[in-house]
Amino acid sequence: MLLFGRISVQKTFLKKGITFAVIVLFIGMIVIPSTGRIPETVYTVSSDGNTLYVGGSGEGNYTKIQDAIDDASDRDTVFVYDDSSPYYENIIINISINLLGEDKNTTIIDGNKNDDVVYLISDSVRISDFTIINSSGSSEGSGAGIRICSNFNNITNNIISNNSCGIQIWADNYYNMFYGNIINYCWYGIIGALWNFDNQNILYNTISNIKRDGISFYSSDYINIIGNTIENCGLGINLNDCDFHNITENTISKNSLDGVFLTNCRNITIIRNKFSDHSDGISFYSTRYCIFTLNNLISSRIYLSDSIDNIFLKNNFIGCLFPVHFHSSYSTWNFNYWNRPRIFPKPIFGRERNPDPYDFRLKILVQFDWHPVLKPYDI
């Protein structure tokens, strides 16, 4: 009686969510949901000014990157040759310019373990094709490879390594794009410091060998995390008090804790990701109104605590004996593949804390995927 006493409650939640679930059935072909539309124009950094050269053998070339930046005007380009690399500098960018390296593998800015390597305080800056290493500190909370205190910036095709934070975005700065970077051997990969980092776009980066969080944001809205490879981190993606984020087409694997960790989040869309080799592929804590669909989970499970009104639709659960664990949570499950072909509804067992604060026994309850599928989806 105790085991099945909550089935009627589960059916009530199912009925409430069934209309939404039917709509979601059609999102399988969507790569980037409409809430995550990327505004292309805000990332265009003008380059119609002059070009100043650093390094190399040209007449009038600068020997220091900072000297060229100090002499530049808005919309200029500072081009850095790799001949004189590494450049032992801590750079401050307070003007809207393009800062371009000759080759990301050989054009090196070395902070010499002194503060931030690049400190960006002007809007509309592009930084591309550098190796950026050795900020101050080897622990969390120290210097960053790139610290951003501005908006509308484009950080593209860099190697950012051996820093406390790879990229740190300061509070109340918006509309930055991080595209095609390699970030590794840091305490944090890409992190929002404090809160309010709306409309960040983190696209097609490789983030690996990070001691703490690969990507971490607190109290922010409308962040796109798309097409990244995140592996060998503490937590892959860590979101706290966030709304309307899109986590789409990422490969998230071999992180020591969770692939994605959500706390007090709402309206997070998680589509077409590949999770593998985690204790928990994804954890939900006090999180609701999220859509988790067309994801591939290999040797990874889902954990939910105090989370309701989430939808799990058309996912593959492969190679995990107990792929879902929950307590005090109610979700809609439909059309998922559960390790093997199934015809009958798939029971999903969980537990619930007893509402009596002096009774620490746990109540067992069950939810169902009412329509499990016979074969895995091609994801």
C-alpha positions in Angstrom: 0.0 0.0 0.0 2.8 2.4 0.8 4.6 1.7 -2.4 1.7 2.4 -4.7 -0.2 4.9 -2.5 1.2 7.8 -4.4 0.4 6.5 -7.9 -2.8 8.6 -8.1 -0.7 11.7 -7.2 1.7 10.9 -10.0 -1.2 10.6 -12.5 -2.5 14.0 -11.4 0.9 15.5 -12.2 1.0 13.7 -15.4 -2.4 15.1 -16.5 -1.3 18.6 -15.7 1.8 18.2 -17.8 0.5 16.2 -20.7 -0.4 19.1 -22.9 3.0 20.6 -22.5 4.6 17.2 -23.2 2.7 16.8 -26.5 4.1 20.2 -27.6 7.6 19.2 -26.6 7.4 16.1 -28.8 8.0 18.4 -31.8 11.2 20.0 -30.5 13.4 17.1 -31.5 14.5 18.8 -34.7 15.3 22.1 -33.0 19.0 22.8 -32.5 18.8 26.1 -30.7 15.4 26.8 -29.0 13.8 30.1 -29.7 14.5 31.4 -26.2 18.2 31.1 -27.0 18.3 33.1 -30.3 21.7 34.5 -30.6 21.7 38.2 -31.7 24.4 38.3 -34.3 24.9 42.1 -34.5 26.0 42.6 -31.0 29.2 40.6 -31.5 30.5 42.5 -34.5 33.6 44.4 -33.5 34.4 47.0 -36.1 37.9 46.9 -37.8 37.7 49.9 -40.1 40.4 51.8 -38.2 44.2 51.6 -38.4 46.4 48.6 -37.7 49.2 48.7 -35.2 51.8 45.9 -35.2 53.6 44.3 -32.3 56.7 42.2 -32.6 58.2 41.2 -36.0 60.7 43.2 -37.9 58.6 46.0 -39.4 59.6 49.6 -39.1 57.7 51.2 -36.3 56.5 48.0 -34.8 55.9 48.0 -31.0 57.7 45.7 -28.7 55.0 45.6 -26.0 51.3 44.9 -26.6 50.2 47.4 -23.9 52.1 50.2 -25.7 50.2 49.5 -28.9 46.9 49.4 -27.1 47.7 52.7 -25.3 48.3 54.4 -28.7 45.3 52.9 -30.4 42.0 54.5 -31.1 38.5 53.0 -31.1 38.0 50.5 -34.0 41.7 50.0 -34.5 43.4 46.6 -34.8 46.4 45.6 -32.8 48.1 42.7 -34.5 50.7 40.7 -32.6 53.4 38.7 -34.4 54.7 35.5 -32.8 58.3 36.3 -33.5 58.8 38.0 -30.1 56.6 35.6 -28.2 56.2 35.0 -25.3 55.1 38.5 -24.2 55.4 38.8 -20.5 52.7 41.4 -19.8 49.5 42.1 -17.9 47.3 43.9 -20.3 44.5 46.3 -19.7 42.1 47.0 -22.6 40.2 50.3 -22.1 39.4 51.0 -25.7 37.2 49.2 -28.3 39.7 47.4 -30.5 40.5 44.1 -32.2 43.5 42.4 -30.5 44.6 39.6 -32.9 47.5 37.2 -32.6 49.4 35.7 -35.5 48.8 32.1 -34.4 47.1 30.9 -31.2 49.7 28.1 -30.7 52.7 30.4 -30.9 51.6 33.9 -29.9 51.8 33.8 -26.1 50.8 36.3 -23.5 52.3 35.2 -20.2 51.1 37.0 -17.0 54.1 35.8 -15.1 51.8 34.8 -12.2 51.0 38.5 -11.6 47.3 39.4 -11.4 45.0 39.0 -14.5 46.7 38.3 -17.8 44.2 40.4 -19.8 41.8 42.8 -18.0 39.0 44.0 -20.3 37.1 47.1 -19.2 35.9 48.5 -22.6 32.9 47.3 -24.5 33.1 45.8 -28.0 36.5 44.2 -28.0 37.6 41.2 -29.9 40.5 39.0 -28.6 41.5 36.2 -31.0 44.3 33.7 -31.7 46.5 33.9 -28.5 47.7 31.5 -25.9 47.0 33.2 -22.5 48.7 31.7 -19.5 49.9 32.2 -15.9 47.7 34.6 -14.1 48.4 35.1 -10.4 47.6 32.3 -8.0 47.2 28.6 -8.4 44.0 28.5 -6.3 40.4 29.6 -6.7 39.6 33.3 -6.4 42.9 34.5 -7.8 43.7 36.1 -11.2 42.1 35.2 -14.5 43.4 34.6 -18.0 40.8 37.0 -19.2 38.7 39.1 -16.8 35.8 40.9 -18.4 34.2 44.0 -16.9 32.3 45.1 -20.0 29.7 44.1 -22.7 29.5 43.0 -26.3 32.9 41.4 -26.5 34.0 38.5 -28.7 36.6 36.0 -27.3 37.4 33.6 -30.1 39.9 30.9 -30.9 42.3 31.2 -28.0 44.1 28.8 -25.7 43.6 29.8 -22.1 45.6 27.7 -19.7 47.3 27.5 -16.3 45.3 30.3 -14.7 43.2 30.5 -11.6 40.1 31.3 -13.8 40.2 30.8 -17.5 37.6 33.5 -18.2 35.9 35.5 -15.4 33.0 37.7 -16.1 32.3 40.4 -13.5 28.8 41.3 -12.3 26.3 43.2 -14.5 28.0 42.6 -17.8 26.1 41.2 -20.7 26.1 40.0 -24.3 29.6 38.5 -24.5 30.5 35.6 -26.9 33.1 32.9 -26.2 33.6 30.9 -29.3 36.1 28.1 -30.2 38.5 28.5 -27.3 40.5 25.8 -25.5 40.4 26.3 -21.7 42.3 23.9 -19.5 44.4 23.4 -16.4 42.6 26.1 -14.4 40.6 26.1 -11.1 37.5 27.4 -13.1 36.9 27.4 -16.8 34.3 30.1 -17.6 32.7 31.7 -14.4 30.4 34.5 -13.6 31.7 36.3 -10.5 28.8 37.4 -8.2 25.6 37.7 -10.3 23.7 39.2 -13.3 25.4 37.9 -16.4 22.5 37.8 -18.8 22.8 36.9 -22.5 26.2 35.2 -22.5 26.9 32.8 -25.4 29.4 30.0 -24.8 29.8 28.2 -28.1 32.0 25.3 -29.3 34.7 25.6 -26.7 36.8 22.8 -25.3 36.9 23.0 -21.5 39.0 20.3 -19.8 41.1 19.4 -16.8 39.4 22.0 -14.6 39.6 21.5 -10.8 36.3 23.0 -9.9 33.5 24.1 -12.4 33.9 24.0 -16.2 31.1 26.6 -16.6 29.5 28.3 -13.6 26.9 31.0 -13.3 24.7 32.4 -10.5 21.6 34.5 -10.8 21.5 35.0 -14.5 19.1 34.6 -17.5 19.3 33.6 -21.1 22.7 32.0 -21.4 23.4 29.7 -24.4 25.8 26.8 -23.7 26.0 25.1 -27.1 28.3 22.7 -28.8 31.0 22.6 -26.1 33.2 19.7 -25.0 33.4 19.6 -21.2 35.5 16.8 -19.7 37.6 16.0 -16.7 36.3 18.8 -14.5 35.0 18.8 -11.0 31.4 19.9 -12.1 30.8 20.2 -15.8 28.1 23.0 -15.7 27.1 24.5 -12.4 24.0 26.8 -12.5 22.5 28.4 -9.4 19.3 30.5 -9.4 19.2 30.8 -13.2 16.3 31.1 -15.7 15.9 30.4 -19.4 19.3 28.9 -20.2 19.8 26.6 -23.2 22.2 23.6 -22.8 22.3 22.2 -26.3 24.5 19.7 -28.2 27.3 19.5 -25.7 29.5 16.5 -25.0 29.9 16.3 -21.2 32.0 13.4 -19.9 34.3 12.1 -17.2 33.7 14.9 -14.7 34.4 13.7 -11.2 31.0 14.9 -9.9 28.0 15.9 -12.1 27.8 16.7 -15.8 25.2 19.4 -15.1 24.3 20.6 -11.6 21.2 22.8 -11.2 20.1 24.5 -8.0 17.0 26.6 -7.7 16.8 27.0 -11.5 13.7 27.4 -13.8 13.0 27.0 -17.5 16.3 25.3 -18.4 16.2 23.6 -21.8 18.6 20.6 -22.1 18.6 19.2 -25.6 20.7 16.7 -27.6 23.6 16.5 -25.2 25.8 13.5 -24.7 26.6 12.6 -21.1 29.0 9.8 -20.2 30.8 8.4 -17.2 29.5 10.5 -14.3 28.2 9.5 -10.9 25.3 11.8 -11.9 24.8 13.0 -15.4 22.6 15.7 -14.2 21.3 16.8 -10.8 18.2 18.9 -10.0 17.9 20.6 -6.7 14.7 22.8 -6.1 14.5 23.2 -9.8 11.3 23.3 -11.9 9.8 23.8 -15.4 12.8 22.4 -17.2 12.8 20.3 -20.4 15.2 17.4 -20.8 14.9 15.8 -24.2 16.9 13.9 -26.8 19.9 13.5 -24.6 22.2 10.4 -24.5 23.2 9.2 -21.0 25.8 6.5 -20.9 26.8 5.2 -17.5 25.3 8.4 -16.0 22.1 8.9 -14.0 19.7 11.7 -13.2 19.1 12.8 -9.6 16.3 15.0 -8.5 15.6 16.5 -5.1 12.7 18.8 -4.2 12.1 19.4 -7.9 8.7 19.4 -9.7 7.1 20.1 -13.0 10.1 19.0 -15.1 9.7 17.0 -18.3 12.0 14.1 -19.4 11.2 13.1 -23.0 12.8 10.9 -25.7 16.1 10.4 -23.9 18.4 7.3 -24.0 19.4 5.8 -20.6 22.1 3.3 -21.4 24.5 1.3 -19.2 23.2 2.3 -15.8 21.3 -0.1 -13.6 19.4 2.6 -11.7 19.4 5.5 -14.2 17.1 7.8 -12.1 16.9 8.5 -8.4 14.7 11.1 -6.8 13.1 12.2 -3.6 10.4 14.7 -2.9 10.2 15.3 -6.7 7.4 14.9 -9.3 8.2 14.9 -13.1 6.7 13.8 -16.4 8.5 10.9 -18.1 7.6 9.8 -21.6 9.0 8.0 -24.7 12.4 7.4 -23.1 14.7 4.4 -23.9 15.6 2.5 -20.7 18.6 0.2 -21.3 16.5 -2.4 -23.3 13.3 -2.6 -25.3 10.2 -2.1 -23.2 6.5 -2.6 -24.0 5.0 -1.9 -20.6 5.3 1.3 -18.5 8.7 1.7 -16.9 8.5 2.2 -13.1 10.9 4.8 -11.6 11.4 4.4 -7.9 12.3 7.2 -5.5 11.8 8.2 -1.9 10.2 11.1 0.0 11.1 12.6 3.4 8.4 12.0 6.0 6.7 15.4 6.7 7.0 14.6 10.4 10.3 16.3 11.4 10.8 13.8 14.2 10.3 10.8 11.9 13.4 10.2 9.8 12.1 7.2 8.0 11.7 7.6 4.2 8.5 7.0 2.2 9.0 5.0 -1.0 7.1 6.2 -4.1 7.0 5.4 -7.8 6.6 7.3 -11.0 6.2 5.9 -14.5 7.4 6.4 -18.0 4.0 5.5 -19.6 5.4 5.0 -23.1 8.9 3.7 -23.1 10.4 2.9 -26.5 11.8 -0.2 -28.1 15.1 1.1 -29.4 17.4 4.0 -28.6 17.2 7.3 -30.5 20.0 8.3 -32.9 21.4 11.3 -31.0 
